[in-house]
Amino acid sequence: MAQVFFPEMKKKLAFGAMRLPMANGAIDTKQVCDMVDAFIENGFNYFDTAHGYHDGLSETTLRECLTSRHDRSEYTLTNKLTEPYFNSKEEIRPFFEKQLEWCGVDYFDFYLMHAQGRGNYDKFQRCEAYEVAQELKKEGKVKHVGLSFHDSADFLDKILTDHPEVEVVQIQFNYLDYEDDKVQSRKCYEVCKKHNKPILVMEPVKGGSLVNLSDEARKVYDELGDMSYASYAIRFVAGFDQVAMVLSGMSSIEQMNDNISYMKDLKPLSEKEMEAVQKVTRITKGLDLIPCTNCHYCIEENHCPMDIRIPDLFSCLNDKASFGHNIEAKYAEYTTTGGKASDCVKCGMCEAVCPQHLPIRDLLEKVAAEFE
């Protein structure tokens, strides 16, 4: 029987509010309400948000669709302290109080130091963010304090050594990144296990990359039966002992229903399914795709002065490598509503916030060479 790390977690699937459904350029709150209701009705209760998601609208959408419509006992809510929204210790608490207001709650079940890594850890230390979080916990405004992480395993080991009071760690973990030299999914997992920290998994389908597979990879899964490609990715990470929760950024009721179908009564991957996952991993790595997870950090918060739709342009190059289809029309569409790859002014603002540490400026040159 799977270990239960926190009694607040009823099942191992979380509703990530980072990629909510859209309609006419706005969040489709009607569909979000339907998704929230279906999620809770099927015995799931863990919701995850952050102020930067959907340009600040993720939190208020959860207030409208979740917290104002369901009793507090029906859901577990996680929020995060993100670097751009504070510059001193004194600014952390007022921001936190606003987050409670935006979400419509009196406390958060989990509060994470967001996207920790070499680029921002010193600021969190200087501003005593971890200490403030512990104060909030003592006051009952936070039940559990943790961190989300995007860096190397050795740096995660340093943070957990500095802050043994951390109760949970959120890492990027999926079968494609398991042995990746940059993401270091396996190594980060092992650091968490060494420090006995339960793991929250983000990007189990790598921003949709493990669903939008090449024709050759699709055939491998199709031979197994009619389960979705996402099911193999999510069940892969859910099967690890140290994993307490798997976040899925569900963008439609169809995705919600699919996730529920195999996570309501979770069964680990069979030996045959694991062999298929390994084969798909080899096929996908052989395509040398851009490992973008479509998180949009590079273009939100004014990170691209040329309004280049970086994730979308990367998807064009990946699609051409995966399928060989004529997708110049898609590139033209994206560059009609935003800048072209060749418009990049090499400012580097995008690279400074990329959780995948991608050389975005160089990659945009590749995109321009292919499509322009």
Secondary structure, DSSP 8 states (H G I E B T S, - for coil): ----S-TT--SSEEEETTS--EETTEE-HHHHHHHHHHHHHTT--EEE--TTGGGGHHHHHHIIIIITTS-GGG-EEEEEE-GGG-SSHHHHHHHHHHHHHHHT-S-EEEEEEEEESTTTHHHHHHTTHHHHHHHHHHTTSEEEEEEEE-S-HHHHHHHHHH-TT--EEEEE--TTTTT-TTT-HHHHHHHHHHTT--EEEE-TTGGGTTTS--HHHHHHHHTT-S--HHHHHHHHHHTSTTEEEEEE---SHHHHHHHHHHHTTT----HHHHHHHHHHHHHHHHTT--------TTTSTT--TT-B-HHHHHHHHHHHHHH----HHHHHHHHHSSB-GGG-----HHHHH-TT---HHHHHHHHHHHH-
